[in-house]
């Protein structure tokens, strides 16, 4: 799913083991950035690379209720939630 720069951001605390922290910190320094920015960009890249069809296939397989038709009101609410 391709996304533009989000207007709302969510905070999430993550735990990294010492080895991962050290390697990613070195990688961030080599790129002239900090660990937080490196992780944020990496995760955004992963999200941007996720195709809509891949996401839909997963949801259909794991969430049978996702195959139900929605009402006009539900569609409108969802589009508003996505800022479309």
PyMOL Python script that loads the backbone (N, CA, C, O; Angstrom):
from pymol import cmd

cmd.read_pdbstr("""\
ATOM      1  N   UNK A   1       0.860  -1.154   0.000  1.00  0.00           N
ATOM      2  CA  UNK A   1       0.000   0.000   0.000  1.00  0.00           C
ATOM      3  C   UNK A   1       0.910   1.220   0.000  1.00  0.00           C
ATOM      4  O   UNK A   1       1.686   1.410   0.936  1.00  0.00           O
ATOM      5  N   UNK A   2       0.826   2.034  -1.019  1.00  0.00           N
ATOM      6  CA  UNK A   2       1.653   3.225  -1.125  1.00  0.00           C
ATOM      7  C   UNK A   2       1.030   4.313  -0.267  1.00  0.00           C
ATOM      8  O   UNK A   2      -0.186   4.504  -0.269  1.00  0.00           O
ATOM      9  N   UNK A   3       1.880   5.023   0.468  1.00  0.00           N
ATOM     10  CA  UNK A   3       1.357   6.083   1.321  1.00  0.00           C
ATOM     11  C   UNK A   3       2.226   7.320   1.187  1.00  0.00           C
ATOM     12  O   UNK A   3       3.422   7.233   0.909  1.00  0.00           O
ATOM     13  N   UNK A   4       1.609   8.460   1.389  1.00  0.00           N
ATOM     14  CA  UNK A   4       2.354   9.705   1.403  1.00  0.00           C
ATOM     15  C   UNK A   4       2.766   9.978   2.843  1.00  0.00           C
ATOM     16  O   UNK A   4       2.481   9.183   3.739  1.00  0.00           O
ATOM     17  N   UNK A   5       3.420  11.075   3.054  1.00  0.00           N
ATOM     18  CA  UNK A   5       3.860  11.426   4.402  1.00  0.00           C
ATOM     19  C   UNK A   5       2.644  11.541   5.317  1.00  0.00           C
ATOM     20  O   UNK A   5       1.740  12.332   5.050  1.00  0.00           O
ATOM     21  N   UNK A   6       2.617  10.753   6.397  1.00  0.00           N
ATOM     22  CA  UNK A   6       1.447  10.765   7.278  1.00  0.00           C
ATOM     23  C   UNK A   6       1.335  12.075   8.051  1.00  0.00           C
ATOM     24  O   UNK A   6       2.340  12.675   8.433  1.00  0.00           O
ATOM     25  N   UNK A   7       0.100  12.505   8.273  1.00  0.00           N
ATOM     26  CA  UNK A   7      -0.118  13.693   9.080  1.00  0.00           C
ATOM     27  C   UNK A   7      -0.207  13.322  10.553  1.00  0.00           C
ATOM     28  O   UNK A   7       0.131  14.128  11.420  1.00  0.00           O
ATOM     29  N   UNK A   8      -0.656  12.118  10.836  1.00  0.00           N
ATOM     30  CA  UNK A   8      -0.729  11.619  12.208  1.00  0.00           C
ATOM     31  C   UNK A   8       0.336  10.558  12.381  1.00  0.00           C
ATOM     32  O   UNK A   8       0.548   9.724  11.501  1.00  0.00           O
ATOM     33  N   UNK A   9       1.001  10.594  13.516  1.00  0.00           N
ATOM     34  CA  UNK A   9       2.020   9.592  13.795  1.00  0.00           C
ATOM     35  C   UNK A   9       1.617   8.824  15.043  1.00  0.00           C
ATOM     36  O   UNK A   9       0.961   9.368  15.931  1.00  0.00           O
ATOM     37  N   UNK A  10       2.007   7.578  15.108  1.00  0.00           N
ATOM     38  CA  UNK A  10       1.744   6.728  16.260  1.00  0.00           C
ATOM     39  C   UNK A  10       3.069   6.420  16.947  1.00  0.00           C
ATOM     40  O   UNK A  10       4.080   6.207  16.277  1.00  0.00           O
ATOM     41  N   UNK A  11       3.072   6.397  18.243  1.00  0.00           N
ATOM     42  CA  UNK A  11       4.259   6.038  19.015  1.00  0.00           C
ATOM     43  C   UNK A  11       4.189   4.568  19.394  1.00  0.00           C
ATOM     44  O   UNK A  11       3.123   4.042  19.717  1.00  0.00           O
ATOM     45  N   UNK A  12       5.338   3.919  19.350  1.00  0.00           N
ATOM     46  CA  UNK A  12       5.421   2.524  19.763  1.00  0.00           C
ATOM     47  C   UNK A  12       6.784   2.306  20.390  1.00  0.00           C
ATOM     48  O   UNK A  12       7.807   2.611  19.778  1.00  0.00           O
ATOM     49  N   UNK A  13       6.806   1.785  21.592  1.00  0.00           N
ATOM     50  CA  UNK A  13       8.063   1.452  22.253  1.00  0.00           C
ATOM     51  C   UNK A  13       8.466   0.070  21.783  1.00  0.00           C
ATOM     52  O   UNK A  13       7.664  -0.863  21.815  1.00  0.00           O
ATOM     53  N   UNK A  14       9.722  -0.065  21.342  1.00  0.00           N
ATOM     54  CA  UNK A  14      10.206  -1.375  20.912  1.00  0.00           C
ATOM     55  C   UNK A  14      11.431  -1.756  21.736  1.00  0.00           C
ATOM     56  O   UNK A  14      12.159  -0.892  22.224  1.00  0.00           O
ATOM     57  N   UNK A  15      11.644  -3.041  21.883  1.00  0.00           N
ATOM     58  CA  UNK A  15      12.817  -3.553  22.585  1.00  0.00           C
ATOM     59  C   UNK A  15      13.743  -4.205  21.578  1.00  0.00           C
ATOM     60  O   UNK A  15      13.316  -5.049  20.790  1.00  0.00           O
ATOM     61  N   UNK A  16      15.013  -3.814  21.601  1.00  0.00           N
ATOM     62  CA  UNK A  16      16.022  -4.408  20.728  1.00  0.00           C
ATOM     63  C   UNK A  16      17.047  -5.120  21.592  1.00  0.00           C
ATOM     64  O   UNK A  16      17.451  -4.606  22.635  1.00  0.00           O
ATOM     65  N   UNK A  17      17.468  -6.302  21.161  1.00  0.00           N
ATOM     66  CA  UNK A  17      18.540  -6.955  21.895  1.00  0.00           C
ATOM     67  C   UNK A  17      19.836  -6.175  21.648  1.00  0.00           C
ATOM     68  O   UNK A  17      19.923  -5.399  20.697  1.00  0.00           O
ATOM     69  N   UNK A  18      20.818  -6.377  22.485  1.00  0.00           N
ATOM     70  CA  UNK A  18      22.066  -5.607  22.440  1.00  0.00           C
ATOM     71  C   UNK A  18      22.770  -5.705  21.082  1.00  0.00           C
ATOM     72  O   UNK A  18      23.265  -4.704  20.564  1.00  0.00           O
ATOM     73  N   UNK A  19      22.813  -6.898  20.516  1.00  0.00           N
ATOM     74  CA  UNK A  19      23.468  -7.098  19.223  1.00  0.00           C
ATOM     75  C   UNK A  19      22.778  -6.285  18.121  1.00  0.00           C
ATOM     76  O   UNK A  19      23.440  -5.594  17.346  1.00  0.00           O
ATOM     77  N   UNK A  20      21.451  -6.372  18.058  1.00  0.00           N
ATOM     78  CA  UNK A  20      20.691  -5.636  17.054  1.00  0.00           C
ATOM     79  C   UNK A  20      20.871  -4.138  17.241  1.00  0.00           C
ATOM     80  O   UNK A  20      21.073  -3.409  16.270  1.00  0.00           O
ATOM     81  N   UNK A  21      20.800  -3.681  18.470  1.00  0.00           N
ATOM     82  CA  UNK A  21      20.982  -2.268  18.771  1.00  0.00           C
ATOM     83  C   UNK A  21      22.347  -1.781  18.290  1.00  0.00           C
ATOM     84  O   UNK A  21      22.443  -0.730  17.656  1.00  0.00           O
ATOM     85  N   UNK A  22      23.381  -2.526  18.583  1.00  0.00           N
ATOM     86  CA  UNK A  22      24.742  -2.140  18.214  1.00  0.00           C
ATOM     87  C   UNK A  22      24.909  -2.077  16.693  1.00  0.00           C
ATOM     88  O   UNK A  22      25.434  -1.097  16.163  1.00  0.00           O
ATOM     89  N   UNK A  23      24.460  -3.132  15.989  1.00  0.00           N
ATOM     90  CA  UNK A  23      24.595  -3.191  14.528  1.00  0.00           C
ATOM     91  C   UNK A  23      23.823  -2.061  13.863  1.00  0.00           C
ATOM     92  O   UNK A  23      24.354  -1.382  12.985  1.00  0.00           O
ATOM     93  N   UNK A  24      22.575  -1.851  14.273  1.00  0.00           N
ATOM     94  CA  UNK A  24      21.766  -0.796  13.660  1.00  0.00           C
ATOM     95  C   UNK A  24      22.293   0.599  13.990  1.00  0.00           C
ATOM     96  O   UNK A  24      22.196   1.509  13.166  1.00  0.00           O
ATOM     97  N   UNK A  25      22.847   0.772  15.182  1.00  0.00           N
ATOM     98  CA  UNK A  25      23.435   2.065  15.550  1.00  0.00           C
ATOM     99  C   UNK A  25      24.643   2.376  14.664  1.00  0.00           C
ATOM    100  O   UNK A  25      24.821   3.514  14.228  1.00  0.00           O
ATOM    101  N   UNK A  26      25.461   1.375  14.404  1.00  0.00           N
ATOM    102  CA  UNK A  26      26.622   1.554  13.520  1.00  0.00           C
ATOM    103  C   UNK A  26      26.158   1.859  12.099  1.00  0.00           C
ATOM    104  O   UNK A  26      26.705   2.739  11.436  1.00  0.00           O
ATOM    105  N   UNK A  27      25.145   1.127  11.639  1.00  0.00           N
ATOM    106  CA  UNK A  27      24.608   1.354  10.296  1.00  0.00           C
ATOM    107  C   UNK A  27      24.048   2.775  10.182  1.00  0.00           C
ATOM    108  O   UNK A  27      24.265   3.445   9.173  1.00  0.00           O
ATOM    109  N   UNK A  28      23.334   3.235  11.204  1.00  0.00           N
ATOM    110  CA  UNK A  28      22.778   4.591  11.205  1.00  0.00           C
ATOM    111  C   UNK A  28      23.900   5.625  11.151  1.00  0.00           C
ATOM    112  O   UNK A  28      23.833   6.577  10.374  1.00  0.00           O
ATOM    113  N   UNK A  29      24.926   5.437  11.973  1.00  0.00           N
ATOM    114  CA  UNK A  29      26.052   6.375  11.989  1.00  0.00           C
ATOM    115  C   UNK A  29      26.740   6.423  10.633  1.00  0.00           C
ATOM    116  O   UNK A  29      27.131   7.496  10.175  1.00  0.00           O
ATOM    117  N   UNK A  30      26.893   5.269   9.986  1.00  0.00           N
ATOM    118  CA  UNK A  30      27.524   5.211   8.667  1.00  0.00           C
ATOM    119  C   UNK A  30      26.702   5.973   7.626  1.00  0.00           C
ATOM    120  O   UNK A  30      27.249   6.493   6.653  1.00  0.00           O
ATOM    121  N   UNK A  31      25.390   6.034   7.835  1.00  0.00           N
ATOM    122  CA  UNK A  31      24.508   6.761   6.908  1.00  0.00           C
ATOM    123  C   UNK A  31      24.331   8.218   7.332  1.00  0.00           C
ATOM    124  O   UNK A  31      23.610   8.971   6.676  1.00  0.00           O
ATOM    125  N   UNK A  32      24.980   8.617   8.415  1.00  0.00           N
ATOM    126  CA  UNK A  32      24.892  10.003   8.874  1.00  0.00           C
ATOM    127  C   UNK A  32      23.572  10.355   9.521  1.00  0.00           C
ATOM    128  O   UNK A  32      23.127  11.501   9.450  1.00  0.00           O
ATOM    129  N   UNK A  33      22.937   9.371  10.156  1.00  0.00           N
ATOM    130  CA  UNK A  33      21.656   9.617  10.809  1.00  0.00           C
ATOM    131  C   UNK A  33      21.679   8.974  12.192  1.00  0.00           C
ATOM    132  O   UNK A  33      22.716   8.474  12.628  1.00  0.00           O
ATOM    133  N   UNK A  34      20.551   8.986  12.875  1.00  0.00           N
ATOM    134  CA  UNK A  34      20.485   8.327  14.178  1.00  0.00           C
ATOM    135  C   UNK A  34      19.645   7.055  14.064  1.00  0.00           C
ATOM    136  O   UNK A  34      18.976   6.820  13.057  1.00  0.00           O
ATOM    137  N   UNK A  35      19.694   6.256  15.102  1.00  0.00           N
ATOM    138  CA  UNK A  35      19.016   4.958  15.091  1.00  0.00           C
ATOM    139  C   UNK A  35      17.506   5.105  14.891  1.00  0.00           C
ATOM    140  O   UNK A  35      16.906   4.358  14.118  1.00  0.00           O
ATOM    141  N   UNK A  36      16.900   6.055  15.577  1.00  0.00           N
ATOM    142  CA  UNK A  36      15.448   6.245  15.459  1.00  0.00           C
ATOM    143  C   UNK A  36      15.056   6.551  14.016  1.00  0.00           C
ATOM    144  O   UNK A  36      14.119   5.952  13.488  1.00  0.00           O
ATOM    145  N   UNK A  37      15.761   7.469  13.382  1.00  0.00           N
ATOM    146  CA  UNK A  37      15.445   7.833  11.994  1.00  0.00           C
ATOM    147  C   UNK A  37      15.667   6.650  11.057  1.00  0.00           C
ATOM    148  O   UNK A  37      14.878   6.439  10.136  1.00  0.00           O
ATOM    149  N   UNK A  38      16.723   5.879  11.277  1.00  0.00           N
ATOM    150  CA  UNK A  38      16.991   4.704  10.445  1.00  0.00           C
ATOM    151  C   UNK A  38      15.850   3.692  10.551  1.00  0.00           C
ATOM    152  O   UNK A  38      15.378   3.172   9.540  1.00  0.00           O
ATOM    153  N   UNK A  39      15.413   3.420  11.775  1.00  0.00           N
ATOM    154  CA  UNK A  39      14.326   2.455  11.982  1.00  0.00           C
ATOM    155  C   UNK A  39      13.028   2.979  11.366  1.00  0.00           C
ATOM    156  O   UNK A  39      12.312   2.228  10.703  1.00  0.00           O
ATOM    157  N   UNK A  40      12.720   4.253  11.579  1.00  0.00           N
ATOM    158  CA  UNK A  40      11.489   4.824  11.016  1.00  0.00           C
ATOM    159  C   UNK A  40      11.482   4.740   9.493  1.00  0.00           C
ATOM    160  O   UNK A  40      10.478   4.351   8.897  1.00  0.00           O
ATOM    161  N   UNK A  41      12.596   5.101   8.864  1.00  0.00           N
ATOM    162  CA  UNK A  41      12.671   5.026   7.392  1.00  0.00           C
ATOM    163  C   UNK A  41      12.570   3.596   6.903  1.00  0.00           C
ATOM    164  O   UNK A  41      11.919   3.330   5.893  1.00  0.00           O
ATOM    165  N   UNK A  42      13.208   2.668   7.612  1.00  0.00           N
ATOM    166  CA  UNK A  42      13.162   1.256   7.217  1.00  0.00           C
ATOM    167  C   UNK A  42      11.732   0.720   7.283  1.00  0.00           C
ATOM    168  O   UNK A  42      11.281   0.033   6.367  1.00  0.00           O
ATOM    169  N   UNK A  43      11.028   1.032   8.353  1.00  0.00           N
ATOM    170  CA  UNK A  43       9.655   0.565   8.504  1.00  0.00           C
ATOM    171  C   UNK A  43       8.726   1.214   7.494  1.00  0.00           C
ATOM    172  O   UNK A  43       7.830   0.554   6.968  1.00  0.00           O
ATOM    173  N   UNK A  44       8.925   2.499   7.213  1.00  0.00           N
ATOM    174  CA  UNK A  44       8.116   3.171   6.203  1.00  0.00           C
ATOM    175  C   UNK A  44       8.345   2.530   4.839  1.00  0.00           C
ATOM    176  O   UNK A  44       7.401   2.342   4.072  1.00  0.00           O
ATOM    177  N   UNK A  45       9.598   2.195   4.535  1.00  0.00           N
ATOM    178  CA  UNK A  45       9.908   1.525   3.272  1.00  0.00           C
ATOM    179  C   UNK A  45       9.215   0.177   3.168  1.00  0.00           C
ATOM    180  O   UNK A  45       8.700  -0.181   2.108  1.00  0.00           O
ATOM    181  N   UNK A  46       9.199  -0.577   4.271  1.00  0.00           N
ATOM    182  CA  UNK A  46       8.503  -1.867   4.282  1.00  0.00           C
ATOM    183  C   UNK A  46       7.018  -1.674   4.026  1.00  0.00           C
ATOM    184  O   UNK A  46       6.419  -2.414   3.245  1.00  0.00           O
ATOM    185  N   UNK A  47       6.426  -0.692   4.673  1.00  0.00           N
ATOM    186  CA  UNK A  47       4.991  -0.434   4.498  1.00  0.00           C
ATOM    187  C   UNK A  47       4.696   0.008   3.064  1.00  0.00           C
ATOM    188  O   UNK A  47       3.716  -0.436   2.466  1.00  0.00           O
ATOM    189  N   UNK A  48       5.536   0.877   2.516  1.00  0.00           N
ATOM    190  CA  UNK A  48       5.329   1.355   1.155  1.00  0.00           C
ATOM    191  C   UNK A  48       5.465   0.242   0.129  1.00  0.00           C
ATOM    192  O   UNK A  48       4.811   0.273  -0.913  1.00  0.00           O
ATOM    193  N   UNK A  49       6.314  -0.746   0.418  1.00  0.00           N
ATOM    194  CA  UNK A  49       6.540  -1.843  -0.512  1.00  0.00           C
ATOM    195  C   UNK A  49       5.441  -2.906  -0.464  1.00  0.00           C
ATOM    196  O   UNK A  49       5.370  -3.764  -1.343  1.00  0.00           O
ATOM    197  N   UNK A  50       4.596  -2.851   0.547  1.00  0.00           N
ATOM    198  CA  UNK A  50       3.512  -3.817   0.668  1.00  0.00           C
ATOM    199  C   UNK A  50       2.432  -3.465  -0.352  1.00  0.00           C
ATOM    200  O   UNK A  50       1.845  -2.385  -0.302  1.00  0.00           O
ATOM    201  N   UNK A  51       2.185  -4.370  -1.253  1.00  0.00           N
ATOM    202  CA  UNK A  51       1.199  -4.134  -2.301  1.00  0.00           C
ATOM    203  C   UNK A  51      -0.220  -4.337  -1.770  1.00  0.00           C
ATOM    204  O   UNK A  51      -0.452  -5.163  -0.888  1.00  0.00           O
ATOM    205  N   UNK A  52      -1.150  -3.580  -2.312  1.00  0.00           N
ATOM    206  CA  UNK A  52      -2.549  -3.700  -1.909  1.00  0.00           C
ATOM    207  C   UNK A  52      -3.071  -5.121  -2.103  1.00  0.00           C
ATOM    208  O   UNK A  52      -3.801  -5.637  -1.256  1.00  0.00           O
ATOM    209  N   UNK A  53      -2.696  -5.759  -3.223  1.00  0.00           N
ATOM    210  CA  UNK A  53      -3.176  -7.113  -3.512  1.00  0.00           C
ATOM    211  C   UNK A  53      -2.668  -8.097  -2.465  1.00  0.00           C
ATOM    212  O   UNK A  53      -3.399  -8.999  -2.055  1.00  0.00           O
ATOM    213  N   UNK A  54      -1.435  -7.931  -2.036  1.00  0.00           N
ATOM    214  CA  UNK A  54      -0.857  -8.797  -1.005  1.00  0.00           C
ATOM    215  C   UNK A  54      -1.608  -8.620   0.316  1.00  0.00           C
ATOM    216  O   UNK A  54      -1.923  -9.595   0.998  1.00  0.00           O
ATOM    217  N   UNK A  55      -1.887  -7.381   0.662  1.00  0.00           N
ATOM    218  CA  UNK A  55      -2.615  -7.091   1.893  1.00  0.00           C
ATOM    219  C   UNK A  55      -4.033  -7.662   1.829  1.00  0.00           C
ATOM    220  O   UNK A  55      -4.506  -8.266   2.792  1.00  0.00           O
ATOM    221  N   UNK A  56      -4.706  -7.471   0.697  1.00  0.00           N
ATOM    222  CA  UNK A  56      -6.070  -7.970   0.529  1.00  0.00           C
ATOM    223  C   UNK A  56      -6.102  -9.495   0.617  1.00  0.00           C
ATOM    224  O   UNK A  56      -6.978 -10.056   1.274  1.00  0.00           O
ATOM    225  N   UNK A  57      -5.148 -10.176  -0.043  1.00  0.00           N
ATOM    226  CA  UNK A  57      -5.095 -11.642  -0.015  1.00  0.00           C
ATOM    227  C   UNK A  57      -4.950 -12.142   1.422  1.00  0.00           C
ATOM    228  O   UNK A  57      -5.604 -13.110   1.810  1.00  0.00           O
ATOM    229  N   UNK A  58      -4.104 -11.494   2.206  1.00  0.00           N
ATOM    230  CA  UNK A  58      -3.918 -11.880   3.599  1.00  0.00           C
ATOM    231  C   UNK A  58      -5.207 -11.686   4.397  1.00  0.00           C
ATOM    232  O   UNK A  58      -5.617 -12.568   5.150  1.00  0.00           O
ATOM    233  N   UNK A  59      -5.837 -10.532   4.226  1.00  0.00           N
ATOM    234  CA  UNK A  59      -7.063 -10.253   4.980  1.00  0.00           C
ATOM    235  C   UNK A  59      -8.190 -11.205   4.622  1.00  0.00           C
ATOM    236  O   UNK A  59      -8.931 -11.639   5.504  1.00  0.00           O
ATOM    237  N   UNK A  60      -8.335 -11.536   3.348  1.00  0.00           N
ATOM    238  CA  UNK A  60      -9.387 -12.462   2.926  1.00  0.00           C
ATOM    239  C   UNK A  60      -9.145 -13.842   3.527  1.00  0.00           C
ATOM    240  O   UNK A  60     -10.083 -14.519   3.947  1.00  0.00           O
ATOM    241  N   UNK A  61      -7.889 -14.248   3.565  1.00  0.00           N
ATOM    242  CA  UNK A  61      -7.546 -15.578   4.085  1.00  0.00           C
ATOM    243  C   UNK A  61      -7.730 -15.665   5.599  1.00  0.00           C
ATOM    244  O   UNK A  61      -8.158 -16.698   6.114  1.00  0.00           O
ATOM    245  N   UNK A  62      -7.412 -14.593   6.306  1.00  0.00           N
ATOM    246  CA  UNK A  62      -7.410 -14.655   7.770  1.00  0.00           C
ATOM    247  C   UNK A  62      -8.623 -14.020   8.427  1.00  0.00           C
ATOM    248  O   UNK A  62      -8.868 -14.243   9.613  1.00  0.00           O
ATOM    249  N   UNK A  63      -9.383 -13.235   7.680  1.00  0.00           N
ATOM    250  CA  UNK A  63     -10.521 -12.525   8.247  1.00  0.00           C
ATOM    251  C   UNK A  63     -11.759 -12.725   7.394  1.00  0.00           C
ATOM    252  O   UNK A  63     -12.059 -11.874   6.556  1.00  0.00           O
ATOM    253  N   UNK A  64     -12.491 -13.824   7.577  1.00  0.00           N
ATOM    254  CA  UNK A  64     -13.667 -14.092   6.746  1.00  0.00           C
ATOM    255  C   UNK A  64     -14.693 -12.969   6.763  1.00  0.00           C
ATOM    256  O   UNK A  64     -15.400 -12.766   5.776  1.00  0.00           O
ATOM    257  N   UNK A  65     -14.788 -12.233   7.872  1.00  0.00           N
ATOM    258  CA  UNK A  65     -15.768 -11.153   7.924  1.00  0.00           C
ATOM    259  C   UNK A  65     -15.417 -10.040   6.936  1.00  0.00           C
ATOM    260  O   UNK A  65     -16.257  -9.196   6.623  1.00  0.00           O
ATOM    261  N   UNK A  66     -14.193 -10.041   6.451  1.00  0.00           N
ATOM    262  CA  UNK A  66     -13.773  -9.058   5.465  1.00  0.00           C
ATOM    263  C   UNK A  66     -14.385  -9.278   4.096  1.00  0.00           C
ATOM    264  O   UNK A  66     -14.240  -8.433   3.213  1.00  0.00           O
ATOM    265  N   UNK A  67     -15.068 -10.399   3.903  1.00  0.00           N
ATOM    266  CA  UNK A  67     -15.693 -10.681   2.617  1.00  0.00           C
ATOM    267  C   UNK A  67     -17.140 -10.206   2.555  1.00  0.00           C
ATOM    268  O   UNK A  67     -17.801 -10.350   1.527  1.00  0.00           O
ATOM    269  N   UNK A  68     -17.631  -9.639   3.656  1.00  0.00           N
ATOM    270  CA  UNK A  68     -18.996  -9.132   3.679  1.00  0.00           C
ATOM    271  C   UNK A  68     -19.054  -7.767   2.996  1.00  0.00           C
ATOM    272  O   UNK A  68     -18.133  -6.962   3.133  1.00  0.00           O
ATOM    273  N   UNK A  69     -20.121  -7.511   2.269  1.00  0.00           N
ATOM    274  CA  UNK A  69     -20.310  -6.214   1.629  1.00  0.00           C
ATOM    275  C   UNK A  69     -20.580  -5.163   2.709  1.00  0.00           C
ATOM    276  O   UNK A  69     -21.255  -5.441   3.700  1.00  0.00           O
ATOM    277  N   UNK A  70     -20.056  -3.980   2.510  1.00  0.00           N
ATOM    278  CA  UNK A  70     -20.268  -2.913   3.485  1.00  0.00           C
ATOM    279  C   UNK A  70     -21.399  -2.004   3.017  1.00  0.00           C
ATOM    280  O   UNK A  70     -21.756  -1.966   1.839  1.00  0.00           O
ATOM    281  N   UNK A  71     -21.936  -1.290   3.963  1.00  0.00           N
ATOM    282  CA  UNK A  71     -22.996  -0.336   3.638  1.00  0.00           C
ATOM    283  C   UNK A  71     -22.359   0.958   3.132  1.00  0.00           C
ATOM    284  O   UNK A  71     -21.157   1.174   3.285  1.00  0.00           O
ATOM    285  N   UNK A  72     -23.166   1.790   2.542  1.00  0.00           N
ATOM    286  CA  UNK A  72     -22.691   3.092   2.077  1.00  0.00           C
ATOM    287  C   UNK A  72     -22.108   3.920   3.207  1.00  0.00           C
ATOM    288  O   UNK A  72     -21.103   4.609   3.028  1.00  0.00           O
ATOM    289  N   UNK A  73     -22.743   3.852   4.377  1.00  0.00           N
ATOM    290  CA  UNK A  73     -22.282   4.594   5.559  1.00  0.00           C
ATOM    291  C   UNK A  73     -20.931   4.075   6.017  1.00  0.00           C
ATOM    292  O   UNK A  73     -20.046   4.863   6.352  1.00  0.00           O
ATOM    293  N   UNK A  74     -20.758   2.737   6.036  1.00  0.00           N
ATOM    294  CA  UNK A  74     -19.480   2.154   6.429  1.00  0.00           C
ATOM    295  C   UNK A  74     -18.373   2.572   5.462  1.00  0.00           C
ATOM    296  O   UNK A  74     -17.255   2.878   5.876  1.00  0.00           O
ATOM    297  N   UNK A  75     -18.696   2.582   4.179  1.00  0.00           N
ATOM    298  CA  UNK A  75     -17.718   2.999   3.168  1.00  0.00           C
ATOM    299  C   UNK A  75     -17.324   4.459   3.385  1.00  0.00           C
ATOM    300  O   UNK A  75     -16.143   4.803   3.342  1.00  0.00           O
ATOM    301  N   UNK A  76     -18.311   5.305   3.614  1.00  0.00           N
ATOM    302  CA  UNK A  76     -18.047   6.726   3.849  1.00  0.00           C
ATOM    303  C   UNK A  76     -17.183   6.929   5.093  1.00  0.00           C
ATOM    304  O   UNK A  76     -16.230   7.708   5.068  1.00  0.00           O
ATOM    305  N   UNK A  77     -17.515   6.229   6.179  1.00  0.00           N
ATOM    306  CA  UNK A  77     -16.734   6.329   7.417  1.00  0.00           C
ATOM    307  C   UNK A  77     -15.296   5.882   7.189  1.00  0.00           C
ATOM    308  O   UNK A  77     -14.357   6.516   7.672  1.00  0.00           O
ATOM    309  N   UNK A  78     -15.128   4.779   6.445  1.00  0.00           N
ATOM    310  CA  UNK A  78     -13.791   4.252   6.174  1.00  0.00           C
ATOM    311  C   UNK A  78     -12.988   5.233   5.328  1.00  0.00           C
ATOM    312  O   UNK A  78     -11.816   5.476   5.617  1.00  0.00           O
ATOM    313  N   UNK A  79     -13.595   5.798   4.292  1.00  0.00           N
ATOM    314  CA  UNK A  79     -12.901   6.761   3.441  1.00  0.00           C
ATOM    315  C   UNK A  79     -12.543   8.015   4.233  1.00  0.00           C
ATOM    316  O   UNK A  79     -11.475   8.590   4.020  1.00  0.00           O
ATOM    317  N   UNK A  80     -13.402   8.444   5.129  1.00  0.00           N
ATOM    318  CA  UNK A  80     -13.086   9.577   5.990  1.00  0.00           C
ATOM    319  C   UNK A  80     -11.913   9.247   6.910  1.00  0.00           C
ATOM    320  O   UNK A  80     -11.042  10.087   7.137  1.00  0.00           O
ATOM    321  N   UNK A  81     -11.892   8.036   7.434  1.00  0.00           N
ATOM    322  CA  UNK A  81     -10.805   7.584   8.305  1.00  0.00           C
ATOM    323  C   UNK A  81      -9.479   7.594   7.538  1.00  0.00           C
ATOM    324  O   UNK A  81      -8.432   7.890   8.114  1.00  0.00           O
ATOM    325  N   UNK A  82      -9.523   7.268   6.237  1.00  0.00           N
ATOM    326  CA  UNK A  82      -8.318   7.260   5.408  1.00  0.00           C
ATOM    327  C   UNK A  82      -8.002   8.641   4.831  1.00  0.00           C
ATOM    328  O   UNK A  82      -7.015   8.805   4.114  1.00  0.00           O
ATOM    329  N   UNK A  83      -8.828   9.616   5.139  1.00  0.00           N
ATOM    330  CA  UNK A  83      -8.683  10.975   4.599  1.00  0.00           C
ATOM    331  C   UNK A  83      -8.733  10.988   3.077  1.00  0.00           C
ATOM    332  O   UNK A  83      -7.947  11.680   2.429  1.00  0.00           O
ATOM    333  N   UNK A  84      -9.664  10.217   2.508  1.00  0.00           N
ATOM    334  CA  UNK A  84      -9.821  10.197   1.045  1.00  0.00           C
ATOM    335  C   UNK A  84     -10.867  11.186   0.601  1.00  0.00           C
ATOM    336  O   UNK A  84     -11.134  11.307  -0.595  1.00  0.00           O
TER     337      UNK A  84
END
""", "prot")
cmd.dss("prot")
cmd.show_as("cartoon", "prot")
cmd.util.cbc("prot")
cmd.orient("prot")
